[in-house]
Structure formats: C-alpha cells, structure tokens
C-alpha cells in the first residue's frame, strides 16, 4: 500500500520545473511520502573532480549518465538506510535499445515495468489519469530524460509508436527482418533499432529482475549471448530461425 512507498524527486541541472511539480502532484494523488534531494551539489563536485582528466567542456553522453548515476547512488543509499528496495523505472522499450544508464536508472531490486513497452505505459497511465491518479500534465509533455538542454527522447530514438512495433515483432514475435519490412516499416529505422537491441544485451544482463507479463520478457525469457560481432551483418538476409547467426 501507499504507506510502504517513498517517492524521491532528484532535480538536476537540466530538470524542468514541471517535472518536480508533476512528481509532487503524483505523490499527493497516490498518498505516498515524497522527499526531494537535489543532485546539483554532487554533480558540480563530480565535474570539478573529473575536469583535470576530462576537460572543462561538454562530455556528451558521459555528462548525461553521470547525473543518472548520482540519482542511482542517492536511491540505493536511502534504501540501505531504510531497509527498502529500489524500484527501477525503466520500461521494455528503453531496455530494448539500451536507452538507460548502467548503475543509474537501471539500479534497483525490481523492475516492475521492465516487460511493459512505452506505449503500454502510457495506456496504463491514461487509465489512471481518468481515475485521478496520474496528472494530465505528465501525459501531455514530450518524453525526456532531461539530462541535457531541451532534450527529448525522439532526438535519439524513433517515435515510440514506430519503435514499439519493431520491438514487438523482433523480440516477442521473433519475426525476420524481411517480415518486419513487409509491414511497411522504414528499412533504415528497422536496421538501426535491431542493431541497438542486439548491442545492448550486456546492459540487460545487469538489470534488476523484471516482472514478466509478456510471452517473451528479457532475462529468463530471452537468453542470447552477450559477446557477438555485428560486423559484416547482412541485414536484408537475416534469418531469425538461427539466432546464433547474429
């Protein structure tokens, strides 16, 4: 129940005001406790500590992931102190293509959304919105990790409607690339998504345990090698009847 749940808002240098207010509103609606811990001071300390090695300019994805890892450390420290379990927030769409941070948002003891694709998360949230649990503002704004200025998920990924269709066909449907392309999907988009999936297995192998709700969840439901080469991979001729060929 609500009395057993603690929400933690962790605003950083690129967090929007709306994210914190929406989180606070959500916690109120759910009736859970909510605490705020700014990661700004720790982030600035990390930056100054690492600048002699990495320089004073932008660090790209390393700068983004640093923020996520600070948040992971905050949550794990609270969990240790309170004898609690951290719930990893990643969904199946993010885990599929590696749009997640090792030792950051992937940390935790359980991933309740790890087998639920992004558009399914939105569908569930829409139902809860009608019940008054999820703020409408949460659903209306574009998805963003807010780890860089003006960042949106679609800057790095295809729109989730397109992405999830490929994920469902490749992972759960075990369709071949030619079958997916026959459905009308863009060839370059499909190739890129499949390559992201197959290159991200090392991340998924280190994820928190996933609650399985689909025919083929990551973890025990989909065992593939971590180390394999995609060099020379002929996308158009890929045959999914032999996964070891990838």
Rosetta silent file (secondary structure, phi, psi, omega in degrees, C-alpha in Angstrom):
SEQUENCE: XXXXXXXXXXXXXXXXXXXXXXXXXXXXXXXXXXXXXXXXXXXXXXXXXXXXXXXXXXXXXXXXXXXXXXXXXXXXXXXXXXXXXXXXXXXXXXXXXXXXXXXXXXXXXXXXXXXXXXXXXXXXXXXXXXXXXXXXXXXXXXXXXXXXXXXXXXXXXXXXXXXXXXXXXXXXXXXXXXXXXXXXXXXXXXXXXXXXXXXXXXXXXXXXXXXXXXXXXXXXXXXXXXXXXXXXXXXXXXXXXXXXXX
SCORE:     score description
SCORE:     0.000 S_00000001
   1 L     0.000  179.518 -175.392    0.000    0.000    0.000 S_00000001
   2 H   -60.774  -30.738 -177.270    0.836    3.684   -0.113 S_00000001
   3 H   -68.395  -14.638 -178.827    2.325    3.661    3.366 S_00000001
   4 H   -99.195    5.706 -174.153    5.100    1.359    2.129 S_00000001
   5 L  -118.647  134.979  174.704    6.189    3.582   -0.772 S_00000001
   6 E  -121.360  124.275  172.825    8.567    6.537   -0.788 S_00000001
   7 E   -95.868  141.845 -178.671    8.932    8.756   -3.839 S_00000001
   8 E  -127.776  117.710  173.689   12.142   10.740   -4.257 S_00000001
   9 E   -90.737  128.889 -175.166   12.431   13.767   -6.519 S_00000001
  10 L  -128.652   71.883 -178.379   16.016   14.419   -7.579 S_00000001
  11 L   -63.133  143.176  178.923   16.180   17.602   -9.672 S_00000001
  12 L  -125.770 -167.302 -173.294   19.408   18.236  -11.526 S_00000001
  13 L   -64.831  -21.186 -176.834   20.957   20.959  -13.682 S_00000001
  14 L  -118.046   11.756 -179.972   18.632   20.297  -16.648 S_00000001
  15 L   -72.850  139.446  175.854   15.425   19.328  -14.849 S_00000001
  16 L   -82.750  153.976  177.396   12.321   21.278  -15.765 S_00000001
  17 H   -61.653  -34.001 -179.273   10.190   22.842  -13.081 S_00000001
  18 H   -64.055  -32.824  179.958    7.271   20.816  -14.393 S_00000001
  19 H   -62.628  -43.586 -179.284    8.959   17.501  -13.683 S_00000001
  20 H   -70.939  -41.997  179.845    9.265   18.244   -9.989 S_00000001
  21 H   -67.149  -37.724  177.206    5.784   19.719   -9.656 S_00000001
  22 H   -65.727  -40.521  178.880    4.274   16.770  -11.548 S_00000001
  23 H   -64.432  -42.096  178.606    6.146   14.302   -9.332 S_00000001
  24 H   -63.602  -41.812  178.833    4.979   16.097   -6.208 S_00000001
  25 H   -64.709  -41.647  178.766    1.406   16.117   -7.516 S_00000001
  26 H   -61.750  -45.415  179.249    1.587   12.405   -8.375 S_00000001
  27 H   -60.088  -41.004  178.490    2.835   11.514   -4.901 S_00000001
  28 H   -62.202  -44.497 -178.964   -0.016   13.503   -3.362 S_00000001
  29 H   -65.286  -35.846 -179.602   -2.595   11.761   -5.517 S_00000001
  30 H   -80.826  -16.529 -178.740   -1.156    8.341   -4.673 S_00000001
  31 L    75.993   27.364  179.848   -0.934    9.141   -0.983 S_00000001
  32 L  -103.640  158.431  174.208    2.750    8.231   -0.723 S_00000001
  33 E   -68.941  150.748 -178.094    5.537   10.031    1.107 S_00000001
  34 E  -142.890  130.995  177.883    7.717   12.242   -1.065 S_00000001
  35 E  -125.709  152.542  178.279   11.175   13.700   -0.456 S_00000001
  36 E  -117.391  129.695  177.385   13.337   15.999   -2.563 S_00000001
  37 L  -132.734  107.901  179.095   17.115   15.618   -2.892 S_00000001
  38 L   -72.333  135.234  177.866   18.852   17.938   -5.343 S_00000001
  39 L   -93.580   -0.380 -176.690   21.757   16.337   -7.202 S_00000001
  40 H   -55.770  -50.387 -178.241   23.224   19.703   -8.217 S_00000001
  41 H   -60.236  -42.270  179.908   25.864   19.960   -5.438 S_00000001
  42 H   -67.468  -39.821  179.573   27.140   16.411   -6.029 S_00000001
  43 H   -61.393  -44.723  179.450   27.095   16.912   -9.783 S_00000001
  44 H   -63.716  -37.701  178.312   29.192   20.072   -9.512 S_00000001
  45 H   -65.631  -44.177  176.902   31.662   18.290   -7.232 S_00000001
  46 H   -59.489  -44.436 -179.246   31.984   15.388   -9.652 S_00000001
  47 H   -58.639  -50.042 -178.084   32.518   17.812  -12.518 S_00000001
  48 H   -65.112  -32.438  179.294   35.295   19.709  -10.753 S_00000001
  49 H   -69.876  -38.101 -174.219   36.923   16.444   -9.662 S_00000001
  50 H   -91.865  -12.739 -176.385   36.918   14.956  -13.161 S_00000001
  51 H   -60.926  -35.305  175.728   37.729   18.083  -15.175 S_00000001
  52 H   -59.126  -27.121  179.991   41.526   17.648  -14.903 S_00000001
  53 H   -93.306  -41.235 -172.245   41.042   14.331  -16.686 S_00000001
  54 H  -104.726   -8.435  179.217   38.068   15.004  -18.986 S_00000001
  55 L    92.165  170.687 -175.304   38.360   18.740  -19.570 S_00000001
  56 L   -95.531   -5.192 -178.923   36.052   21.658  -18.804 S_00000001
  57 L   -82.180 -161.440  178.030   33.865   21.395  -21.911 S_00000001
  58 L   -75.451  142.590 -179.812   30.862   19.219  -22.635 S_00000001
  59 L  -105.377    6.460  178.583   31.313   15.487  -22.014 S_00000001
  60 L    65.565 -135.213 -175.677   28.444   14.310  -24.164 S_00000001
  61 H   -65.523  -27.390  177.669   26.712   11.139  -23.008 S_00000001
  62 H   -64.124  -36.494  177.734   29.170   10.745  -20.116 S_00000001
  63 H   -67.366  -38.245  178.465   27.904   14.043  -18.713 S_00000001
  64 H   -67.867  -47.760 -176.272   24.306   12.845  -19.060 S_00000001
  65 H   -67.794  -27.637  176.318   24.931    9.452  -17.494 S_00000001
  66 H   -57.361  -41.624  179.557   26.787   10.990  -14.568 S_00000001
  67 H   -63.070  -43.323  179.560   23.533   12.596  -13.469 S_00000001
  68 H   -63.678  -37.658 -178.036   21.666    9.290  -13.690 S_00000001
  69 H   -72.816  -32.562  174.043   24.360    7.511  -11.671 S_00000001
  70 H   -62.893  -43.780  178.839   24.246   10.144   -8.939 S_00000001
  71 H   -62.109  -40.047  177.722   20.496    9.568   -8.697 S_00000001
  72 H   -61.621  -39.914  178.886   21.078    5.826   -8.502 S_00000001
  73 H   -65.998  -40.916  177.505   23.501    6.314   -5.627 S_00000001
  74 H   -58.687  -48.599 -177.592   21.014    8.530   -3.776 S_00000001
  75 H   -65.204  -42.670 -179.220   18.272    5.929   -4.080 S_00000001
  76 H   -66.651  -33.965  177.583   20.475    2.996   -3.088 S_00000001
  77 H   -66.567  -43.664  176.774   21.744    4.900   -0.039 S_00000001
  78 H   -62.260  -43.451 -179.537   18.198    5.637    1.103 S_00000001
  79 H   -62.226  -41.829  177.385   17.230    2.008    0.516 S_00000001
  80 H   -59.867  -44.934 -176.410   20.201    0.778    2.561 S_00000001
  81 H   -68.981  -35.163 -174.650   19.349    3.073    5.427 S_00000001
  82 H   -99.426    4.658 -176.575   15.630    2.270    5.412 S_00000001
  83 L    54.182   47.497 -176.548   15.933   -1.477    4.621 S_00000001
  84 L  -115.696  177.115  178.342   13.920   -0.843    1.460 S_00000001
  85 L  -119.627  130.724  176.750   14.056   -1.967   -2.172 S_00000001
  86 L   -80.212  130.735  174.624   14.665    0.424   -5.060 S_00000001
  87 E   -94.170  114.825  176.735   12.200    0.041   -7.932 S_00000001
  88 L   -68.113  139.893 -171.515   13.951    0.560  -11.272 S_00000001
  89 L   -96.380   -6.816 -174.488   11.822    2.783  -13.509 S_00000001
  90 L   -65.652  145.125  176.035   12.913    1.593  -16.958 S_00000001
  91 L  -104.949  175.623 -174.055   10.369    0.145  -19.373 S_00000001
  92 H   -65.373  -34.003  179.626   10.816   -2.522  -22.054 S_00000001
  93 H   -63.022  -44.979 -179.561   11.241   -0.022  -24.873 S_00000001
  94 H   -67.479  -45.238  179.897   14.163    1.668  -23.126 S_00000001
  95 H   -64.105  -32.572 -178.036   15.769   -1.604  -22.041 S_00000001
  96 H   -61.037  -45.676 -172.695   15.408   -2.993  -25.562 S_00000001
  97 H  -104.193    9.368  177.151   17.539   -0.344  -27.233 S_00000001
  98 L    74.876   19.947  178.603   19.853    0.481  -24.310 S_00000001
  99 L   -83.534   64.918 -175.454   18.263    3.888  -23.663 S_00000001
 100 L  -163.305  163.172 -172.630   19.131    3.542  -19.993 S_00000001
 101 L  -116.049  120.548  173.671   22.150    4.002  -17.753 S_00000001
 102 L   -58.330  134.478  179.461   24.049    1.192  -16.076 S_00000001
 103 L    65.203   14.788  175.950   24.310    1.897  -12.326 S_00000001
 104 L  -119.341 -110.596  178.978   21.911    4.797  -12.842 S_00000001
 105 L   -70.652   -9.781  177.202   18.216    4.405  -13.617 S_00000001
 106 L   -83.588  -12.661 -175.772   18.858    0.667  -14.093 S_00000001
 107 L   -72.559  153.625  178.079   19.816    0.105  -10.463 S_00000001
 108 L   146.024  176.391 -179.907   17.351   -1.484   -8.083 S_00000001
 109 L  -102.444  -11.177 -179.633   15.973   -4.724   -6.720 S_00000001
 110 E  -158.248  140.508  176.779   12.971   -4.997   -9.043 S_00000001
 111 E  -116.125   87.489 -174.425   11.955   -3.597  -12.441 S_00000001
 112 L   -65.684  -23.824 -179.380    8.147   -3.621  -12.400 S_00000001
 113 L  -104.130    8.750 -173.237    7.876   -2.000  -15.870 S_00000001
 114 L   -66.003  -15.101  177.568   10.719   -3.935  -17.482 S_00000001
 115 L  -116.730   21.609 -179.729    8.346   -6.029  -19.611 S_00000001
 116 L  -121.198  118.871 -178.217    5.957   -3.177  -20.475 S_00000001
 117 L   -70.941  163.258 -172.561    6.602   -1.158  -23.622 S_00000001
 118 H   -58.010  -45.462 -177.649    6.427    2.635  -23.610 S_00000001
 119 H   -68.686  -25.826  174.514    3.075    2.957  -25.341 S_00000001
 120 H   -73.007  -35.219  175.156    1.636    0.403  -22.887 S_00000001
 121 H   -60.719  -43.314  178.341    2.962    2.504  -20.017 S_00000001
 122 H   -64.312  -38.933 -179.941    1.099    5.456  -21.491 S_00000001
 123 H   -63.776  -42.326  177.671   -2.065    3.375  -21.880 S_00000001
 124 H   -64.176  -43.629 -179.732   -1.943    2.352  -18.224 S_00000001
 125 H   -63.736  -35.492  178.009   -1.248    5.932  -17.186 S_00000001
 126 H   -61.725  -42.427  177.791   -4.205    7.140  -19.265 S_00000001
 127 H   -62.489  -44.027  179.792   -6.491    4.801  -17.332 S_00000001
 128 H   -68.046  -29.617  177.300   -5.041    6.001  -14.046 S_00000001
 129 H   -63.534  -40.765  177.831   -5.421    9.587  -15.226 S_00000001
 130 H   -64.715  -27.623  178.210   -9.157    9.028  -15.583 S_00000001
 131 L   -84.872   -3.601  178.308   -9.144    7.725  -12.025 S_00000001
 132 L    87.201   12.708 -177.159   -7.393   10.893  -10.887 S_00000001
 133 L   -91.652  -38.477 -177.751   -4.066    9.257  -10.029 S_00000001
 134 L  -104.824  126.907  178.521   -1.774   10.491  -12.816 S_00000001
 135 L   -62.130  140.384  178.642   -1.614   14.240  -13.584 S_00000001
 136 H   -61.173  -32.776 -179.359   -2.646   15.140  -17.125 S_00000001
 137 H   -61.072  -30.887  179.289    0.474   17.281  -17.445 S_00000001
 138 H   -64.845  -36.049 -177.619    2.597   14.131  -17.126 S_00000001
 139 H   -83.360  -25.864 -173.868    0.949   12.641  -20.204 S_00000001
 140 H   -80.251  -28.312 -174.659    0.881   15.814  -22.270 S_00000001
 141 L   -83.963  149.931  179.533    4.575   16.680  -22.262 S_00000001
 142 L   -63.977  141.196  177.871    7.059   15.011  -24.659 S_00000001
 143 L   -60.172  135.341 -179.876    9.105   12.182  -23.073 S_00000001
 144 L  -155.073  138.320  173.521   12.533   13.387  -21.978 S_00000001
 145 L   -75.561  -18.855 -179.549   15.349   12.150  -19.779 S_00000001
 146 L    52.569   48.136  177.020   16.151   15.823  -19.048 S_00000001
 147 L  -109.856    0.678  178.139   19.877   15.151  -18.898 S_00000001
 148 L  -152.440  161.203 -178.798   20.774   17.846  -21.440 S_00000001
 149 L   -60.354  132.410  174.432   19.267   21.171  -22.537 S_00000001
 150 L    55.485   32.515 -176.430   15.981   20.836  -24.484 S_00000001
 151 L   -78.743  140.219  172.679   16.418   17.072  -24.661 S_00000001
 152 L  -134.352  148.386 -179.897   13.678   14.796  -25.987 S_00000001
 153 H   -56.720  -38.055 -176.035   13.653   11.019  -26.341 S_00000001
 154 H   -71.569   -5.240  171.026   12.862   11.340  -30.052 S_00000001
 155 H   -70.747  -26.193 -176.552   16.174   13.135  -30.556 S_00000001
 156 L  -112.843  -19.643 -174.213   17.836    9.753  -30.039 S_00000001
 157 L  -130.298  159.122  170.395   15.089    7.251  -30.875 S_00000001
 158 L   -64.479  161.579  173.946   12.299    6.783  -33.412 S_00000001
 159 L   -52.126  142.093 -172.779    8.835    7.785  -32.192 S_00000001
 160 H   -60.912  -29.431  177.867    7.728    5.216  -29.626 S_00000001
 161 H   -60.813  -44.001  179.038    4.769    4.107  -31.762 S_00000001
 162 H   -72.273  -44.097 -178.449    7.195    3.025  -34.511 S_00000001
 163 H   -59.104  -46.779 -176.124    9.829    1.738  -32.123 S_00000001
 164 H   -65.949  -31.683  177.379    7.403   -0.454  -30.186 S_00000001
 165 H   -64.410  -42.129  178.312    6.050   -2.039  -33.362 S_00000001
 166 H   -67.350  -42.451 -179.373    9.565   -3.169  -34.326 S_00000001
 167 H   -61.287  -44.050 -179.236   10.319   -4.338  -30.792 S_00000001
 168 H   -62.861  -41.586 -178.803    7.144   -6.400  -30.617 S_00000001
 169 H   -69.791  -42.497 -174.226    7.853   -8.037  -33.967 S_00000001
 170 H   -78.068  -43.988 -173.264   11.562   -8.720  -33.334 S_00000001
 171 H   -86.242  -54.213 -175.312   11.549   -9.702  -29.666 S_00000001
 172 H   -87.144  -39.888  179.377    8.169  -11.262  -28.969 S_00000001
 173 L   -80.148  -19.084 -178.923    7.106  -12.202  -32.495 S_00000001
 174 L    53.566   39.147  179.473   10.604  -13.406  -33.456 S_00000001
 175 L   -79.023  157.167  174.917    9.950  -12.198  -36.981 S_00000001
 176 L   -78.656  164.736  178.233   12.654  -11.914  -39.605 S_00000001
 177 H   -60.879  -39.614 -179.720   13.857   -8.566  -40.829 S_00000001
 178 H   -65.059  -35.689  177.331   12.135   -9.134  -44.165 S_00000001
 179 H   -64.686  -41.487 -179.854    8.833   -9.824  -42.397 S_00000001
 180 H   -65.837  -41.714  179.633    9.130   -6.571  -40.446 S_00000001
 181 H   -66.424  -31.611 -179.951    9.961   -4.624  -43.592 S_00000001
 182 H   -65.290  -20.562  178.834    6.992   -6.191  -45.373 S_00000001
 183 L   -77.867   -6.302  177.637    4.727   -4.466  -42.866 S_00000001
 184 L   104.228    5.033 -179.601    5.809   -1.127  -44.315 S_00000001
 185 L   -71.639  149.928  179.051    8.417   -0.069  -41.748 S_00000001
 186 L   -67.446  130.745 -173.676   11.325    2.107  -42.864 S_00000001
 187 H   -62.527  -45.510 -178.807   14.346   -0.072  -43.617 S_00000001
 188 H   -65.018  -37.955  178.927   16.974    2.209  -42.071 S_00000001
 189 H   -65.616  -44.280 -179.854   14.896    2.648  -38.920 S_00000001
 190 H   -63.378  -44.846 -179.647   14.372   -1.094  -38.532 S_00000001
 191 H   -60.941  -43.996 -179.494   18.053   -1.850  -39.083 S_00000001
 192 H   -64.224  -43.397 -179.385   19.100    0.750  -36.527 S_00000001
 193 H   -63.761  -44.844 -179.391   16.608   -0.478  -33.921 S_00000001
 194 H   -62.936  -40.937  178.627   17.614   -4.115  -34.363 S_00000001
 195 H   -64.533  -39.391  176.883   21.292   -3.232  -34.059 S_00000001
 196 H   -62.949  -41.527  179.070   20.585   -1.272  -30.869 S_00000001
 197 H   -60.330  -50.775 -173.097   18.700   -4.245  -29.432 S_00000001
 198 H   -73.453  -20.768  178.905   21.412   -6.735  -30.185 S_00000001
 199 H   -89.052   -4.229 -173.797   24.217   -4.436  -28.986 S_00000001
 200 L  -108.276   11.738 -176.692   22.563   -3.773  -25.603 S_00000001
 201 H   -62.829  -33.888 -179.548   22.414   -7.282  -24.171 S_00000001
 202 H   -62.284  -30.933  176.283   25.267   -6.562  -21.742 S_00000001
 203 H   -70.221  -49.032 -177.105   23.115   -3.876  -20.149 S_00000001
 204 H   -62.685  -30.997  179.553   20.038   -6.067  -19.827 S_00000001
 205 L   -65.629  -19.999 -179.669   22.082   -8.848  -18.252 S_00000001
 206 L  -105.229   10.140 -177.675   22.821   -6.419  -15.390 S_00000001
 207 L   -78.873  163.907  174.423   19.292   -5.088  -14.965 S_00000001
 208 L   -65.137  155.127  177.277   17.105   -5.581  -11.913 S_00000001
 209 L   -53.887  138.487 -174.091   14.790   -8.632  -12.026 S_00000001
 210 E  -106.306  134.208  172.253   11.885   -7.986  -14.378 S_00000001
 211 L   -74.127  121.136 -175.866    8.239   -8.836  -13.732 S_00000001
 212 L   -87.291  125.224  177.316    7.193  -10.893  -16.735 S_00000001
 213 L  -129.806   -4.479 -178.612    3.838  -10.030  -18.308 S_00000001
 214 L  -114.713  170.530  178.117    4.502  -10.813  -21.991 S_00000001
 215 L   -63.968  -21.818 -176.161    5.253  -14.068  -23.841 S_00000001
 216 L  -145.907   91.685  178.697    8.958  -13.131  -24.041 S_00000001
 217 L   -91.736  158.284  173.454   10.474  -10.948  -21.358 S_00000001
 218 L   -67.644  153.898 -176.953   14.131  -10.054  -21.031 S_00000001
 219 E    99.776 -124.589 -176.719   16.081  -12.242  -18.652 S_00000001
 220 L   -66.456  -22.406 -178.280   14.878  -15.815  -18.369 S_00000001
 221 L   -84.073  -11.259 -177.607   12.509  -15.325  -21.302 S_00000001
 222 E  -150.190   92.880 -177.862   15.197  -14.315  -23.804 S_00000001
 223 L  -100.913  112.763  177.362   18.647  -15.805  -23.428 S_00000001
 224 L  -133.388  158.031  179.758   21.140  -14.624  -26.046 S_00000001
 225 L   -64.432  148.788  174.989   24.942  -14.260  -25.959 S_00000001
 226 L   -80.244  -48.292 -173.829   26.434  -11.024  -24.691 S_00000001
 227 L   -95.273  110.609  174.713   29.587  -11.084  -26.806 S_00000001
 228 L  -157.984  153.326 -177.104   28.985  -11.295  -30.546 S_00000001
 229 L   -99.549  138.335  173.248   30.023   -9.289  -33.561 S_00000001
 230 L  -102.212    6.083  179.376   27.658   -7.450  -35.897 S_00000001
 231 L   -63.239  133.713  178.869   30.467   -6.681  -38.359 S_00000001
 232 L    73.133   13.184 -178.256   29.511   -7.651  -41.854 S_00000001
 233 L   -67.798  121.343  178.846   25.945   -8.337  -40.802 S_00000001
 234 L   -90.488   98.002 -173.207   23.752   -8.591  -43.898 S_00000001
 235 H   -58.767  -46.307 -174.625   20.510   -7.058  -42.676 S_00000001
 236 H   -65.087  -25.111 -177.106   18.378   -7.975  -45.675 S_00000001
 237 H  -101.739   11.471 -175.553   19.364  -11.626  -45.450 S_00000001
 238 L   -66.099  130.209 -179.647   18.986  -12.068  -41.712 S_00000001
 239 L  -114.286  114.621 -176.470   17.188  -15.286  -40.793 S_00000001
 240 L   -76.382   -3.214  177.873   15.665  -15.330  -37.328 S_00000001
 241 L   -72.910  -14.303  178.339   15.361  -19.126  -37.319 S_00000001
 242 L  -128.671   83.261 -178.437   19.026  -19.219  -36.290 S_00000001
 243 H   -56.617  -26.168 -177.208   19.618  -16.558  -33.569 S_00000001
 244 H   -68.214  -12.391  179.348   23.254  -17.652  -33.281 S_00000001
 245 H   -72.839  -16.396 -177.687   23.956  -16.099  -36.681 S_00000001
 246 L   -80.010    0.000    0.000   23.772  -12.613  -35.210 S_00000001
